[in-house]
Amino acid sequence: MSSDTLYEKRYVEVAKTNEIEPGQLKHVEVEKKEILIANIEGKFYSIFSFLFGFGFALQIARAEERGDAKASLFKRRLFWLLIIGLLLGVLASRLLGVR
């Protein structure tokens, strides 16, 4: 398998945003794979965003279990995420010529 086919992305339209009312679900099948689409409070959230936030909550809970009330590891990780985000923002603005 070549690297081109390994990372190939295909988008298949399964529903329009106005077809699924807030709070409703739609079940579809694409290429023999079942997909459940949910419209929650009129907003669509990616699973990545949910897992990112859940990971933070899990880190804080484990810090509290260890007796680390300040969650120092969590705060260090947030600090480095901030630094990386700022650096990427500066780099992207310079590359794109945005001021």
VOVO-687868 format. One record per atom (N, C-alpha, C): residue in one letter; residue number from 1; y, x, z. Coordinates in steps of 0.001 Angstrom, whole numbers, plus 500000, padded with zeros to 6 digits. Layout:
BEGIN
residuo = a num = NUM v = Y u = X w = Z
...
***
This chain:
BEGIN
residuo = m num = 1 v = 498826 u = 500845 w = 500000
residuo = m num = 1 v = 500000 u = 500000 w = 500000
residuo = m num = 1 v = 501238 u = 500891 w = 500000
residuo = s num = 2 v = 502126 u = 500657 w = 499077
residuo = s num = 2 v = 503336 u = 501483 w = 499000
residuo = s num = 2 v = 504337 u = 501042 w = 500053
residuo = s num = 3 v = 505296 u = 501928 w = 500341
residuo = s num = 3 v = 506301 u = 501596 w = 501352
residuo = s num = 3 v = 507181 u = 500440 w = 500890
residuo = d num = 4 v = 507321 u = 500254 w = 499558
residuo = d num = 4 v = 508123 u = 499143 w = 499057
residuo = d num = 4 v = 507497 u = 497805 w = 499420
residuo = t num = 5 v = 506181 u = 497695 w = 499290
residuo = t num = 5 v = 505534 u = 496425 w = 499610
residuo = t num = 5 v = 505352 u = 496256 w = 501112
residuo = l num = 6 v = 505267 u = 497347 w = 501837
residuo = l num = 6 v = 505090 u = 497268 w = 503281
residuo = l num = 6 v = 506302 u = 496608 w = 503942
residuo = y num = 7 v = 507495 u = 496907 w = 503463
residuo = y num = 7 v = 508714 u = 496383 w = 504074
residuo = y num = 7 v = 509363 u = 495278 w = 503246
residuo = e num = 8 v = 508644 u = 494746 w = 502300
residuo = e num = 8 v = 509193 u = 493698 w = 501453
residuo = e num = 8 v = 509464 u = 492446 w = 502280
residuo = k num = 9 v = 510636 u = 491879 w = 502092
residuo = k num = 9 v = 510991 u = 490655 w = 502802
residuo = k num = 9 v = 511129 u = 489533 w = 501788
residuo = r num = 10 v = 510567 u = 488414 w = 502152
residuo = r num = 10 v = 510717 u = 487229 w = 501317
residuo = r num = 10 v = 511256 u = 486113 w = 502189
residuo = y num = 11 v = 512163 u = 485357 w = 501646
residuo = y num = 11 v = 512718 u = 484226 w = 502370
residuo = y num = 11 v = 512276 u = 482952 w = 501670
residuo = v num = 12 v = 511743 u = 482042 w = 502451
residuo = v num = 12 v = 511277 u = 480775 w = 501926
residuo = v num = 12 v = 512062 u = 479679 w = 502624
residuo = e num = 13 v = 512719 u = 478849 w = 501847
residuo = e num = 13 v = 513483 u = 477752 w = 502445
residuo = e num = 13 v = 512506 u = 476679 w = 502907
residuo = v num = 14 v = 512561 u = 476386 w = 504200
residuo = v num = 14 v = 511667 u = 475375 w = 504756
residuo = v num = 14 v = 512427 u = 474137 w = 505208
residuo = a num = 15 v = 513731 u = 474268 w = 505413
residuo = a num = 15 v = 514551 u = 473124 w = 505818
residuo = a num = 15 v = 516017 u = 473497 w = 505697
residuo = k num = 16 v = 516828 u = 472489 w = 505507
residuo = k num = 16 v = 518273 u = 472682 w = 505526
residuo = k num = 16 v = 518745 u = 472418 w = 506951
residuo = t num = 17 v = 519872 u = 473026 w = 507335
residuo = t num = 17 v = 520333 u = 472902 w = 508722
residuo = t num = 17 v = 520622 u = 471458 w = 509110
residuo = n num = 18 v = 521035 u = 470624 w = 508179
residuo = n num = 18 v = 521344 u = 469234 w = 508525
residuo = n num = 18 v = 520102 u = 468342 w = 508534
residuo = e num = 19 v = 518936 u = 468868 w = 508193
residuo = e num = 19 v = 517704 u = 468071 w = 508201
residuo = e num = 19 v = 517110 u = 467927 w = 509600
residuo = i num = 20 v = 517436 u = 468851 w = 510498
residuo = i num = 20 v = 516844 u = 468827 w = 511834
residuo = i num = 20 v = 517957 u = 468530 w = 512840
residuo = e num = 21 v = 517874 u = 467374 w = 513453
residuo = e num = 21 v = 518880 u = 466965 w = 514423
residuo = e num = 21 v = 518748 u = 467803 w = 515699
residuo = p num = 22 v = 519857 u = 467991 w = 516448
residuo = p num = 22 v = 519764 u = 468724 w = 517717
residuo = p num = 22 v = 518700 u = 468118 w = 518630
residuo = g num = 23 v = 517874 u = 468996 w = 519191
residuo = g num = 23 v = 516805 u = 468560 w = 520073
residuo = g num = 23 v = 515520 u = 468185 w = 519353
residuo = q num = 24 v = 515517 u = 468287 w = 518029
residuo = q num = 24 v = 514344 u = 467906 w = 517257
residuo = q num = 24 v = 513590 u = 469144 w = 516762
residuo = l num = 25 v = 512332 u = 468928 w = 516413
residuo = l num = 25 v = 511476 u = 469985 w = 515880
residuo = l num = 25 v = 510992 u = 469595 w = 514494
residuo = k num = 26 v = 510668 u = 470593 w = 513699
residuo = k num = 26 v = 510063 u = 470347 w = 512389
residuo = k num = 26 v = 508918 u = 471330 w = 512227
residuo = h num = 27 v = 507773 u = 470814 w = 511851
residuo = h num = 27 v = 506582 u = 471626 w = 511647
residuo = h num = 27 v = 506374 u = 471783 w = 510143
residuo = v num = 28 v = 506249 u = 473015 w = 509687
residuo = v num = 28 v = 506002 u = 473285 w = 508268
residuo = v num = 28 v = 504880 u = 474308 w = 508147
residuo = e num = 29 v = 504307 u = 474381 w = 506967
residuo = e num = 29 v = 503277 u = 475376 w = 506695
residuo = e num = 29 v = 503698 u = 476156 w = 505451
residuo = v num = 30 v = 503730 u = 477486 w = 505586
residuo = v num = 30 v = 504104 u = 478362 w = 504476
residuo = v num = 30 v = 503005 u = 479398 w = 504320
residuo = e num = 31 v = 502428 u = 479436 w = 503159
residuo = e num = 31 v = 501351 u = 480387 w = 502867
residuo = e num = 31 v = 500275 u = 480379 w = 503951
residuo = k num = 32 v = 499830 u = 479192 w = 504309
residuo = k num = 32 v = 498773 u = 478983 w = 505306
residuo = k num = 32 v = 499151 u = 479454 w = 506706
residuo = k num = 33 v = 500442 u = 479582 w = 506976
residuo = k num = 33 v = 500933 u = 479942 w = 508309
residuo = k num = 33 v = 501791 u = 478793 w = 508814
residuo = e num = 34 v = 501498 u = 478363 w = 510028
residuo = e num = 34 v = 502265 u = 477272 w = 510620
residuo = e num = 34 v = 503542 u = 477804 w = 511257
residuo = i num = 35 v = 504633 u = 477099 w = 511022
residuo = i num = 35 v = 505938 u = 477488 w = 511553
residuo = i num = 35 v = 506549 u = 476269 w = 512226
residuo = l num = 36 v = 507098 u = 476472 w = 513415
residuo = l num = 36 v = 507783 u = 475415 w = 514137
residuo = l num = 36 v = 509257 u = 475789 w = 514205
residuo = i num = 37 v = 510101 u = 474919 w = 513696
residuo = i num = 37 v = 511537 u = 475160 w = 513678
residuo = i num = 37 v = 512180 u = 474218 w = 514692
residuo = a num = 38 v = 513046 u = 474765 w = 515543
residuo = a num = 38 v = 513691 u = 473959 w = 516574
residuo = a num = 38 v = 515207 u = 474077 w = 516468
residuo = n num = 39 v = 515872 u = 472956 w = 516647
residuo = n num = 39 v = 517327 u = 472915 w = 516722
residuo = n num = 39 v = 517670 u = 472546 w = 518158
residuo = i num = 40 v = 518151 u = 473513 w = 518913
residuo = i num = 40 v = 518438 u = 473299 w = 520330
residuo = i num = 40 v = 519938 u = 473208 w = 520524
residuo = e num = 41 v = 520387 u = 472048 w = 520959
residuo = e num = 41 v = 521809 u = 471788 w = 521208
residuo = e num = 41 v = 522673 u = 472115 w = 519998
residuo = g num = 42 v = 522162 u = 471890 w = 518816
residuo = g num = 42 v = 522934 u = 472109 w = 517605
residuo = g num = 42 v = 523104 u = 473563 w = 517221
residuo = k num = 43 v = 522374 u = 474463 w = 517915
residuo = k num = 43 v = 522487 u = 475887 w = 517625
residuo = k num = 43 v = 521107 u = 476448 w = 517342
residuo = f num = 44 v = 521066 u = 477427 w = 516464
residuo = f num = 44 v = 519819 u = 478099 w = 516160
residuo = f num = 44 v = 519875 u = 479488 w = 516775
residuo = y num = 45 v = 518922 u = 479799 w = 517627
residuo = y num = 45 v = 518859 u = 481095 w = 518281
residuo = y num = 45 v = 517675 u = 481864 w = 517740
residuo = s num = 46 v = 517877 u = 483141 w = 517513
residuo = s num = 46 v = 516757 u = 483949 w = 517057
residuo = s num = 46 v = 515885 u = 484316 w = 518243
residuo = i num = 47 v = 514614 u = 484510 w = 517987
residuo = i num = 47 v = 513687 u = 484879 w = 519052
residuo = i num = 47 v = 514056 u = 486251 w = 519610
residuo = f num = 48 v = 514635 u = 487119 w = 518789
residuo = f num = 48 v = 515026 u = 488450 w = 519261
residuo = f num = 48 v = 516073 u = 488346 w = 520367
residuo = s num = 49 v = 517058 u = 487497 w = 520180
residuo = s num = 49 v = 518102 u = 487327 w = 521196
residuo = s num = 49 v = 517516 u = 486828 w = 522497
residuo = f num = 50 v = 516600 u = 485889 w = 522398
residuo = f num = 50 v = 515965 u = 485359 w = 523593
residuo = f num = 50 v = 515186 u = 486450 w = 524319
residuo = l num = 51 v = 514399 u = 487227 w = 523583
residuo = l num = 51 v = 513586 u = 488270 w = 524210
residuo = l num = 51 v = 514449 u = 489377 w = 524808
residuo = f num = 52 v = 515570 u = 489679 w = 524176
residuo = f num = 52 v = 516479 u = 490696 w = 524694
residuo = f num = 52 v = 516994 u = 490276 w = 526075
residuo = g num = 53 v = 517449 u = 489049 w = 526191
residuo = g num = 53 v = 517936 u = 488531 w = 527469
residuo = g num = 53 v = 516825 u = 488417 w = 528498
residuo = f num = 54 v = 515648 u = 487983 w = 528052
residuo = f num = 54 v = 514505 u = 487861 w = 528956
residuo = f num = 54 v = 514112 u = 489231 w = 529501
residuo = g num = 55 v = 514189 u = 490255 w = 528661
residuo = g num = 55 v = 513878 u = 491625 w = 529099
residuo = g num = 55 v = 514815 u = 492075 w = 530207
residuo = f num = 56 v = 516100 u = 491737 w = 530083
residuo = f num = 56 v = 517062 u = 492093 w = 531130
residuo = f num = 56 v = 516720 u = 491374 w = 532432
residuo = a num = 57 v = 516412 u = 490092 w = 532344
residuo = a num = 57 v = 516063 u = 489332 w = 533551
residuo = a num = 57 v = 514815 u = 489913 w = 534214
residuo = l num = 58 v = 513854 u = 490318 w = 533410
residuo = l num = 58 v = 512629 u = 490911 w = 533935
residuo = l num = 58 v = 512915 u = 492250 w = 534629
residuo = q num = 59 v = 513791 u = 493051 w = 534046
residuo = q num = 59 v = 514157 u = 494338 w = 534658
residuo = q num = 59 v = 514831 u = 494131 w = 536017
residuo = i num = 60 v = 515716 u = 493159 w = 536107
residuo = i num = 60 v = 516407 u = 492884 w = 537365
residuo = i num = 60 v = 515418 u = 492397 w = 538420
residuo = a num = 61 v = 514502 u = 491511 w = 538021
residuo = a num = 61 v = 513506 u = 490997 w = 538969
residuo = a num = 61 v = 512624 u = 492125 w = 539493
residuo = r num = 62 v = 512211 u = 493022 w = 538625
residuo = r num = 62 v = 511360 u = 494136 w = 539065
residuo = r num = 62 v = 512133 u = 495099 w = 539958
residuo = a num = 63 v = 513412 u = 495295 w = 539682
residuo = a num = 63 v = 514233 u = 496161 w = 540540
residuo = a num = 63 v = 514331 u = 495565 w = 541939
residuo = e num = 64 v = 514504 u = 494250 w = 542012
residuo = e num = 64 v = 514573 u = 493591 w = 543316
residuo = e num = 64 v = 513248 u = 493710 w = 544059
residuo = e num = 65 v = 512127 u = 493632 w = 543327
residuo = e num = 65 v = 510812 u = 493793 w = 543954
residuo = e num = 65 v = 510645 u = 495192 w = 544549
residuo = r num = 66 v = 511217 u = 496182 w = 543873
residuo = r num = 66 v = 511145 u = 497573 w = 544357
residuo = r num = 66 v = 512111 u = 497817 w = 545513
residuo = g num = 67 v = 512968 u = 496876 w = 545775
residuo = g num = 67 v = 513947 u = 497050 w = 546839
residuo = g num = 67 v = 515241 u = 497670 w = 546345
residuo = d num = 68 v = 515402 u = 497773 w = 545049
residuo = d num = 68 v = 516619 u = 498332 w = 544451
residuo = d num = 68 v = 517584 u = 497179 w = 544184
residuo = a num = 69 v = 518336 u = 496790 w = 545215
residuo = a num = 69 v = 519230 u = 495642 w = 545101
residuo = a num = 69 v = 520339 u = 495861 w = 544073
residuo = k num = 70 v = 520703 u = 497106 w = 543833
residuo = k num = 70 v = 521775 u = 497407 w = 542876
residuo = k num = 70 v = 521270 u = 497459 w = 541441
residuo = a num = 71 v = 519947 u = 497451 w = 541246
residuo = a num = 71 v = 519339 u = 497519 w = 539910
residuo = a num = 71 v = 519920 u = 498699 w = 539129
residuo = s num = 72 v = 519849 u = 499895 w = 539716
residuo = s num = 72 v = 520497 u = 501072 w = 539133
residuo = s num = 72 v = 519944 u = 501430 w = 537756
residuo = l num = 73 v = 518632 u = 501307 w = 537540
residuo = l num = 73 v = 518062 u = 501620 w = 536225
residuo = l num = 73 v = 518613 u = 500655 w = 535175
residuo = f num = 74 v = 518685 u = 499384 w = 535526
residuo = f num = 74 v = 519219 u = 498373 w = 534620
residuo = f num = 74 v = 520668 u = 498680 w = 534248
residuo = k num = 75 v = 521458 u = 499051 w = 535248
residuo = k num = 75 v = 522866 u = 499366 w = 534985
residuo = k num = 75 v = 523010 u = 500606 w = 534117
residuo = r num = 76 v = 522149 u = 501605 w = 534343
residuo = r num = 76 v = 522191 u = 502798 w = 533480
residuo = r num = 76 v = 521854 u = 502431 w = 532034
residuo = r num = 77 v = 520852 u = 501583 w = 531865
residuo = r num = 77 v = 520487 u = 501159 w = 530502
residuo = r num = 77 v = 521622 u = 500393 w = 529837
residuo = l num = 78 v = 522272 u = 499508 w = 530585
residuo = l num = 78 v = 523408 u = 498775 w = 530035
residuo = l num = 78 v = 524547 u = 499718 w = 529653
residuo = f num = 79 v = 524788 u = 500720 w = 530497
residuo = f num = 79 v = 525835 u = 501697 w = 530202
residuo = f num = 79 v = 525549 u = 502401 w = 528884
residuo = w num = 80 v = 524308 u = 502862 w = 528683
residuo = w num = 80 v = 523978 u = 503575 w = 527452
residuo = w num = 80 v = 523975 u = 502650 w = 526239
residuo = l num = 81 v = 523609 u = 501380 w = 526428
residuo = l num = 81 v = 523725 u = 500424 w = 525329
residuo = l num = 81 v = 525185 u = 500226 w = 524932
residuo = l num = 82 v = 526076 u = 500197 w = 525921
residuo = l num = 82 v = 527508 u = 500089 w = 525643
residuo = l num = 82 v = 527997 u = 501295 w = 524852
residuo = i num = 83 v = 527615 u = 502495 w = 525285
residuo = i num = 83 v = 528035 u = 503720 w = 524591
residuo = i num = 83 v = 527531 u = 503718 w = 523151
residuo = i num = 84 v = 526254 u = 503380 w = 522960
residuo = i num = 84 v = 525687 u = 503344 w = 521606
residuo = i num = 84 v = 526411 u = 502303 w = 520757
residuo = g num = 85 v = 526681 u = 501128 w = 521337
residuo = g num = 85 v = 527399 u = 500083 w = 520602
residuo = g num = 85 v = 528797 u = 500516 w = 520192
residuo = l num = 86 v = 529516 u = 501179 w = 521106
residuo = l num = 86 v = 530862 u = 501664 w = 520781
residuo = l num = 86 v = 530820 u = 502725 w = 519686
residuo = l num = 87 v = 529881 u = 503654 w = 519797
residuo = l num = 87 v = 529752 u = 504692 w = 518768
residuo = l num = 87 v = 529416 u = 504089 w = 517408
residuo = l num = 88 v = 528504 u = 503137 w = 517383
residuo = l num = 88 v = 528160 u = 502484 w = 516115
residuo = l num = 88 v = 529343 u = 501707 w = 515562
residuo = g num = 89 v = 530116 u = 501073 w = 516445
residuo = g num = 89 v = 531300 u = 500347 w = 515995
residuo = g num = 89 v = 532325 u = 501268 w = 515364
residuo = v num = 90 v = 532564 u = 502403 w = 515995
residuo = v num = 90 v = 533518 u = 503386 w = 515449
residuo = v num = 90 v = 532995 u = 503939 w = 514132
residuo = l num = 91 v = 531724 u = 504307 w = 514108
residuo = l num = 91 v = 531132 u = 504854 w = 512894
residuo = l num = 91 v = 531180 u = 503852 w = 511748
residuo = a num = 92 v = 530825 u = 502615 w = 512026
residuo = a num = 92 v = 530827 u = 501578 w = 510969
residuo = a num = 92 v = 532236 u = 501334 w = 510475
residuo = s num = 93 v = 533228 u = 501292 w = 511370
residuo = s num = 93 v = 534603 u = 501035 w = 510931
residuo = s num = 93 v = 535117 u = 502173 w = 510065
residuo = r num = 94 v = 534739 u = 503393 w = 510386
residuo = r num = 94 v = 535190 u = 504526 w = 509561
residuo = r num = 94 v = 534496 u = 504542 w = 508213
residuo = l num = 95 v = 533202 u = 504239 w = 508200
residuo = l num = 95 v = 532461 u = 504217 w = 506946
residuo = l num = 95 v = 532936 u = 503101 w = 506036
residuo = l num = 96 v = 533292 u = 501964 w = 506629
residuo = l num = 96 v = 533722 u = 500811 w = 505836
residuo = l num = 96 v = 535228 u = 500790 w = 505612
residuo = g num = 97 v = 535955 u = 501690 w = 506253
residuo = g num = 97 v = 537390 u = 501757 w = 506079
residuo = g num = 97 v = 538130 u = 500623 w = 506767
residuo = v num = 98 v = 537553 u = 500060 w = 507797
residuo = v num = 98 v = 538177 u = 498966 w = 508549
residuo = v num = 98 v = 538962 u = 499553 w = 509702
residuo = r num = 99 v = 540170 u = 499034 w = 509965
residuo = r num = 99 v = 540975 u = 499540 w = 511061
residuo = r num = 99 v = 541173 u = 498490 w = 512095
***
